[in-house]
Each structure stands twice: as C-alpha cells, then as structure tokens.
Amino acid sequence: VTNPAKALTPIRPIYPAIARERNITGRVTTKLLIDEAGVVVDSSVVNAEPTGYFEASALEAVRKAPFSPATRNGVAVRSEKQIVVTYRLE
C-alpha cells in the first residue's frame, strides 16, 4: 500500500449511558477491512479497556465512517487498518 486508507470525517461514537453514569473512560482498538470504494466491509475488536462497555459503540461508529480507500501505485485497493476509539468524559 502506497497510501493507507483514511477516515474522511472524525469518528464520533455515542458514549454508552452506563459508562457515563459510572464515570468510566476507556478505549477500544478496532480492526477494519476497507474496500476499494472506502467502505468498511468488516470490523472487529482487537482490544478494549475496560471490557464490556465500549465495544458495540466503537464498532458502530467505525462501520458508519466514510474512508478514502488505500492506494497502491495510484490504484484503490482493499486494506486493513486499526483505529483506536477513545472515550473521555467531558
């Protein structure tokens, strides 16, 4: 891959209510498969800290995000990418 896939907009997950009520912060590392059109065609959780609060929200957010596809020598290609979604109370 000459140029990796990039999110075209900031990834803004919905903060889970139970985590907000309990003042829990965390982060989820996701693994994405992005096709030649920049569409997320598969996603999974690689790691979550803490577990059980943010995984579903993070996956929903990255699945909906538009991406520019990765390119190899100027041609759009499928690629894998890891994205860390961070949850902070503000």
Secondary structure by P-SEA (a helix, b strand, c coil): ccccccccccccccccaaaaaacccbbbbbbbbbcccccccbbbbcccccccccaaaaaaaaaaccccbbbcccbbbbbbbbbbbbbbcc
